[in-house]
Each structure stands twice: as structure tokens, then as C-alpha cells.
Amino acid sequence: MDSAGQWTGRRFIVRQENRLKAGRYTVRKLMPDGSEGEVLARTEVKHFSIEEKITFHSGVSGTRVLFTIEERGAGDGYDVRDAEGNLVGGFEEEVVASLVRSTWVLDQPGFPAAVGRERNRFVAVLRRVWDFLPLDLVPFLWPYHFDFETGGKQVLKVDRKWGPRDLYVVDILTPGLDPRLVVAQAVALDTFQDR
């Protein structure tokens, strides 16, 4: 982050670890050589929590609030706010479009809305079929990816990597998108996808 507290960089790693009572997400900058940089933020999302507020804290120590995700209302999407409570942007799932292929709309003041969809239609359908099978204890491990576009131009991509743990590479492809909003959307893709 720079001195104003704004995130810099356009590539991030979001790693999720499942714990007994919560999922922990760690955000790191992805370096040009492919290595992971320092921890930028951390958050924990309680399993089966009714409260829809997620707070991201700074670095490893997690002493300072960086930003939050807050539910607007039942089914109305989510707002991302900075540490002072100012609106950074928001996102919401397009419920009808998501019946076949998960679709989200990312909105940041001063920028046109970006629509994000699962990249692979076959994987999208396969995930839905998997949900109907009696395989509750077997996770769906096939990676799924999201591409966000504005006016036919790709502005953001979120790629899930292979493995038993959730690991996402987040690439901001256009200047001006706030990385906090983008990271919040990446965590939401993992956390809110099946709710």
C-alpha cells in the first residue's frame, strides 16, 4: 500500500484455509517472478453465520481495519467500504443468469459496471450437477474461473488454481479499478457462490 493507504499492484493471490469455525482468507501481492509477496490483508468468514459483514485487516498481525464487505439487504448485493466507512464500490449476483452460469456485476463509482461470468460453460453446468449428487463430503475440485467485462473489454479475471484448498490468482486488467473492491469480489466468489 502507498502512504495514502490505497492498494497498489494489479496482481494478487487470495488463499483460503478452512478452519473448524471459519474460513481464513489471506491476500498477497503476486510478484512479477510469480512468487508471493508480503501479506496485504487477512479476514475470517464464520461458517453458517447469519451476519453478512466481512472485515479485512492489515498484514499478518491484523491490527488495522482496511475495508469491509457488508450485505445491503436480503438479495440486494454487497457494498465494500473503506476503514472510514466510505463506499469503495459493490457487487451483486445476477440470480437468474446464475442458474446456469454464475454471473456477478461489479460496480465502482465513476466506472462502468463490469459483468463477470464463469469462463467455462461446461464446468458451470458440471458444478450444478455435482450439487445434486449425494456427495456432500466430496468437494468439487475442478477449478472455475471468472472473466469480468465492460463493453466487451475484459477488465478483470479471477482464476482458481487446482488443489484441495482454494487459491485464486486475481488480475486487474484495466487501470482505475480499486484493488480492495476486486479482492472483496474474489473472496465473495468463493464465500457466497453457493448460498
N, C-alpha and C positions, 0 to 999 in steps of 0.2 A: 504494500500500500504506500501511497505517497504521503506527504506531510498533511494534506487535507483530509486524509482518511479514505480517499477513494481508491478502489482497487485498480491496479494496473495489470497489464498482461491480457492475452486473448486465448490462452490455452490452460485448462485446469484438469486435474484429476479429482474425482469425487469417489471416495471409497466408503463402502458401508460394511459395518461389522454388526452382526446380530448378537445381542446380549439377552439375558433371560427376560428382563422387563422392558428393554428398549433397543432400538436400532441406533447405532452411533455412526454419524457421517463425518468424515474428515476431508477437508478441501486443501489441496496443494496446487501450487503453480506447476505447470508442466514445462520443463526447461527445453531449450532448442535441441539438446542432445538426447532428449527422450527420458531423462532422469526426472525424479520428483524433487521439487524444491521444498522450501520450508512450509510448515503448516500455516495456512492463512486463516482457517476457521474450522470450528467444530460445532456440532449440535447433536442432541439426542432426541429421538422421537419415541415416546412411550407407546408400546403395543396396546391396542384396544383402548386407547384414550379417547374420551369424548371431546376434550378440549382440542381445538384446531388452531393452536398457536405454536410455532416452532421458532426458537431463538438461536441465532448463530453467535458464537462467542469467538473472540480473537485467539489465534495461535493454540499452542499446546496447553497453556495454563488456563485458558478460557475465562479470564477475569473481566474482560470488557465486552459488552454487547456491541455487535456490529450491525446486525439487521434482523428482522423478524418476518415470518410468514404468518398472516392472520386470515382466517376464514371471514368472508364478507357476510355470509348468511348461508343457510342451507341451499346448496346448489348454485350459489351466485359467484363462485370463484374465490380467489385469494388475492390479498394485497401484500406487497413486500414494502416494508418501511425501514428507514434507517434508524440509527440508535436514538435519534431525537424524535422519532415518530413521523417524520416526513415521508410522503409517498414516493417510492422509487419506481414502482410500476405494479403490474398484476398479471394474473393468468387465470384461465378457466378452461375446463374440459368441455368440448362440444359433445354432449351426451349422445345425441342421435348418430352423429358421424362415427362416434367411438364404438358403436355396437359392432361394427365390422373391422374398423381400423382406428386405433386410438388417435384422437385429434385434440390438440390444445391450441389456444390462442394466447399469445404473449403480447402484452401491451405496455409500452413505456411512453410517458408523456413526451410529446414533441417528435415521436417517431411513428410511422405507420405500423399497425398491428402485424405481427408475424404469426402465420399459421403453421403449426408443427404436426406432422403425421408420422406414423410408423413407416419406415422406409420400405420394408418388405411386406407385401400384402399376404404372401403365403405364411410367413411367420406370425402375422397378426391373426389369421384365421386359426392356425395351429394352436396358438396360445388360448384362444377361446374354447376350442375343442378340449384341450388339456384340462381346463377348469371344470368341464362336465364329467370327466373321468374320475373314478373313485381312487385317486392317487394323492390324497391330501398331504401325505408326508413326503412326497417326492416333488421337489421344486422343479419348475420349468427352467432348464439351464440354457436353452438356446438363446443367444444374445439377440436383443432387439435394439433398433436404432431409430432416432428421430431426426428428421430434417425440418427446419423452420424456414419458411419463405415469406417474402414480402414482394408482391407484384411479380411473381415468377423468379425472383432472385433469391438464392439461398443466403441466409444471414446468420444461421446458427445450426450446428449439428451436435448431437449427443449420441455417442457410440458406447454401447455396453460391451464389455470385453468378456470372453469365455471364462468360466470358472464358477465354483460353488458360491463364492462371495461376489456381491455386486460391486463392480468397478466401472466407472464411466469416464470417458475422455470427452471433455466439453471444448468445442472450438467456436469462438466468436469470429465470424467471417466478414463482419461489417463494422466499421468504426462507429462509436457512439452508443452501442448497446451497453448498458450498465452490467458489469460482471456479477454484481450481487443479485440482480434480478435473474440473470442467466443461471447462476449456481442454484438459486432457490427453485427455479423451474426444473433443473436436473434432479434435485432431491425430490421434488413433487412427482416427477415421472416414476420414481422408484416407490415412494411412500403412498401416494394417493391413487396409483394406477388401478388397483383392484377394489377400491372402495365403492 
